[in-house]
Amino acid sequence: MSLLRDYYGFGNVQIISEGRGNGAMKVRGLFQEAEKPNGNKRIYRKDTLVREVQRLQCMIGERRLIGELDHPANEVVHLANASHLITGLHMQGNQVIGEAEILNTPAGKVLQELIKSGVKIGISSRGTGTLTPVVGESCFQVGDNLKMITWDMVSDPSCQGAFPSLQENQLMAEQRENIVGEIDHLKAEKVFMAALKKGLKQK
């Protein structure tokens, strides 16, 4: 199974509690959406997300569903980078609506300041599963073996390319094409000059 990270706009973050005094800042927003291609061209089935939301209720009740600031490249939730505790998950139609308590950890304090300053925050789902190409469509279906790990807070998803590696490869390909074209042009010019010199000598 592969690590699946998908980015969603946190939407208009609803601040439930600003965390004044000894209280914690609490926020609510859109965590994920089913039955439609996301930015990574992946489709999550609603029944699969419903199952995972139900499975995670135990961790939520035990205050163990922790998320990180930014998007880690593996399945492990690193406590040293913990920024928030997910305190609620429920389905609203095809949407997963979540609530989170921002922690007073170093990463959590950074997140608090970003939210207070009006910085647009995104949410990144993290899980494992398999992908199957959808026939006739340029997207993938996430398999029923999906196992959600957590949701991390990230910078505005719209600022992140859905396929950054493909964009980088495309840019490199374009640069390589330009270089090859320039080399071919120089080769042709060299051949022309050699032929011109040979023609002048023959005269």
Beta strands, then each sheet from edge to edge (+ up, - down):
strand 1: 2-9
strand 2: 14-18
strand 3: 25-33
strand 4: 42-43
strand 5: 66-68
strand 6: 82-92
strand 7: 95-102
strand 8: 121-129
strand 9: 131-133
strand 10: 140-142
strand 11: 147-155
sheet 1: 1+ 8- 11+
sheet 2: 2+ 3- 7+ 6- 5+
sheet 3: 4+ 10+ 9-
end
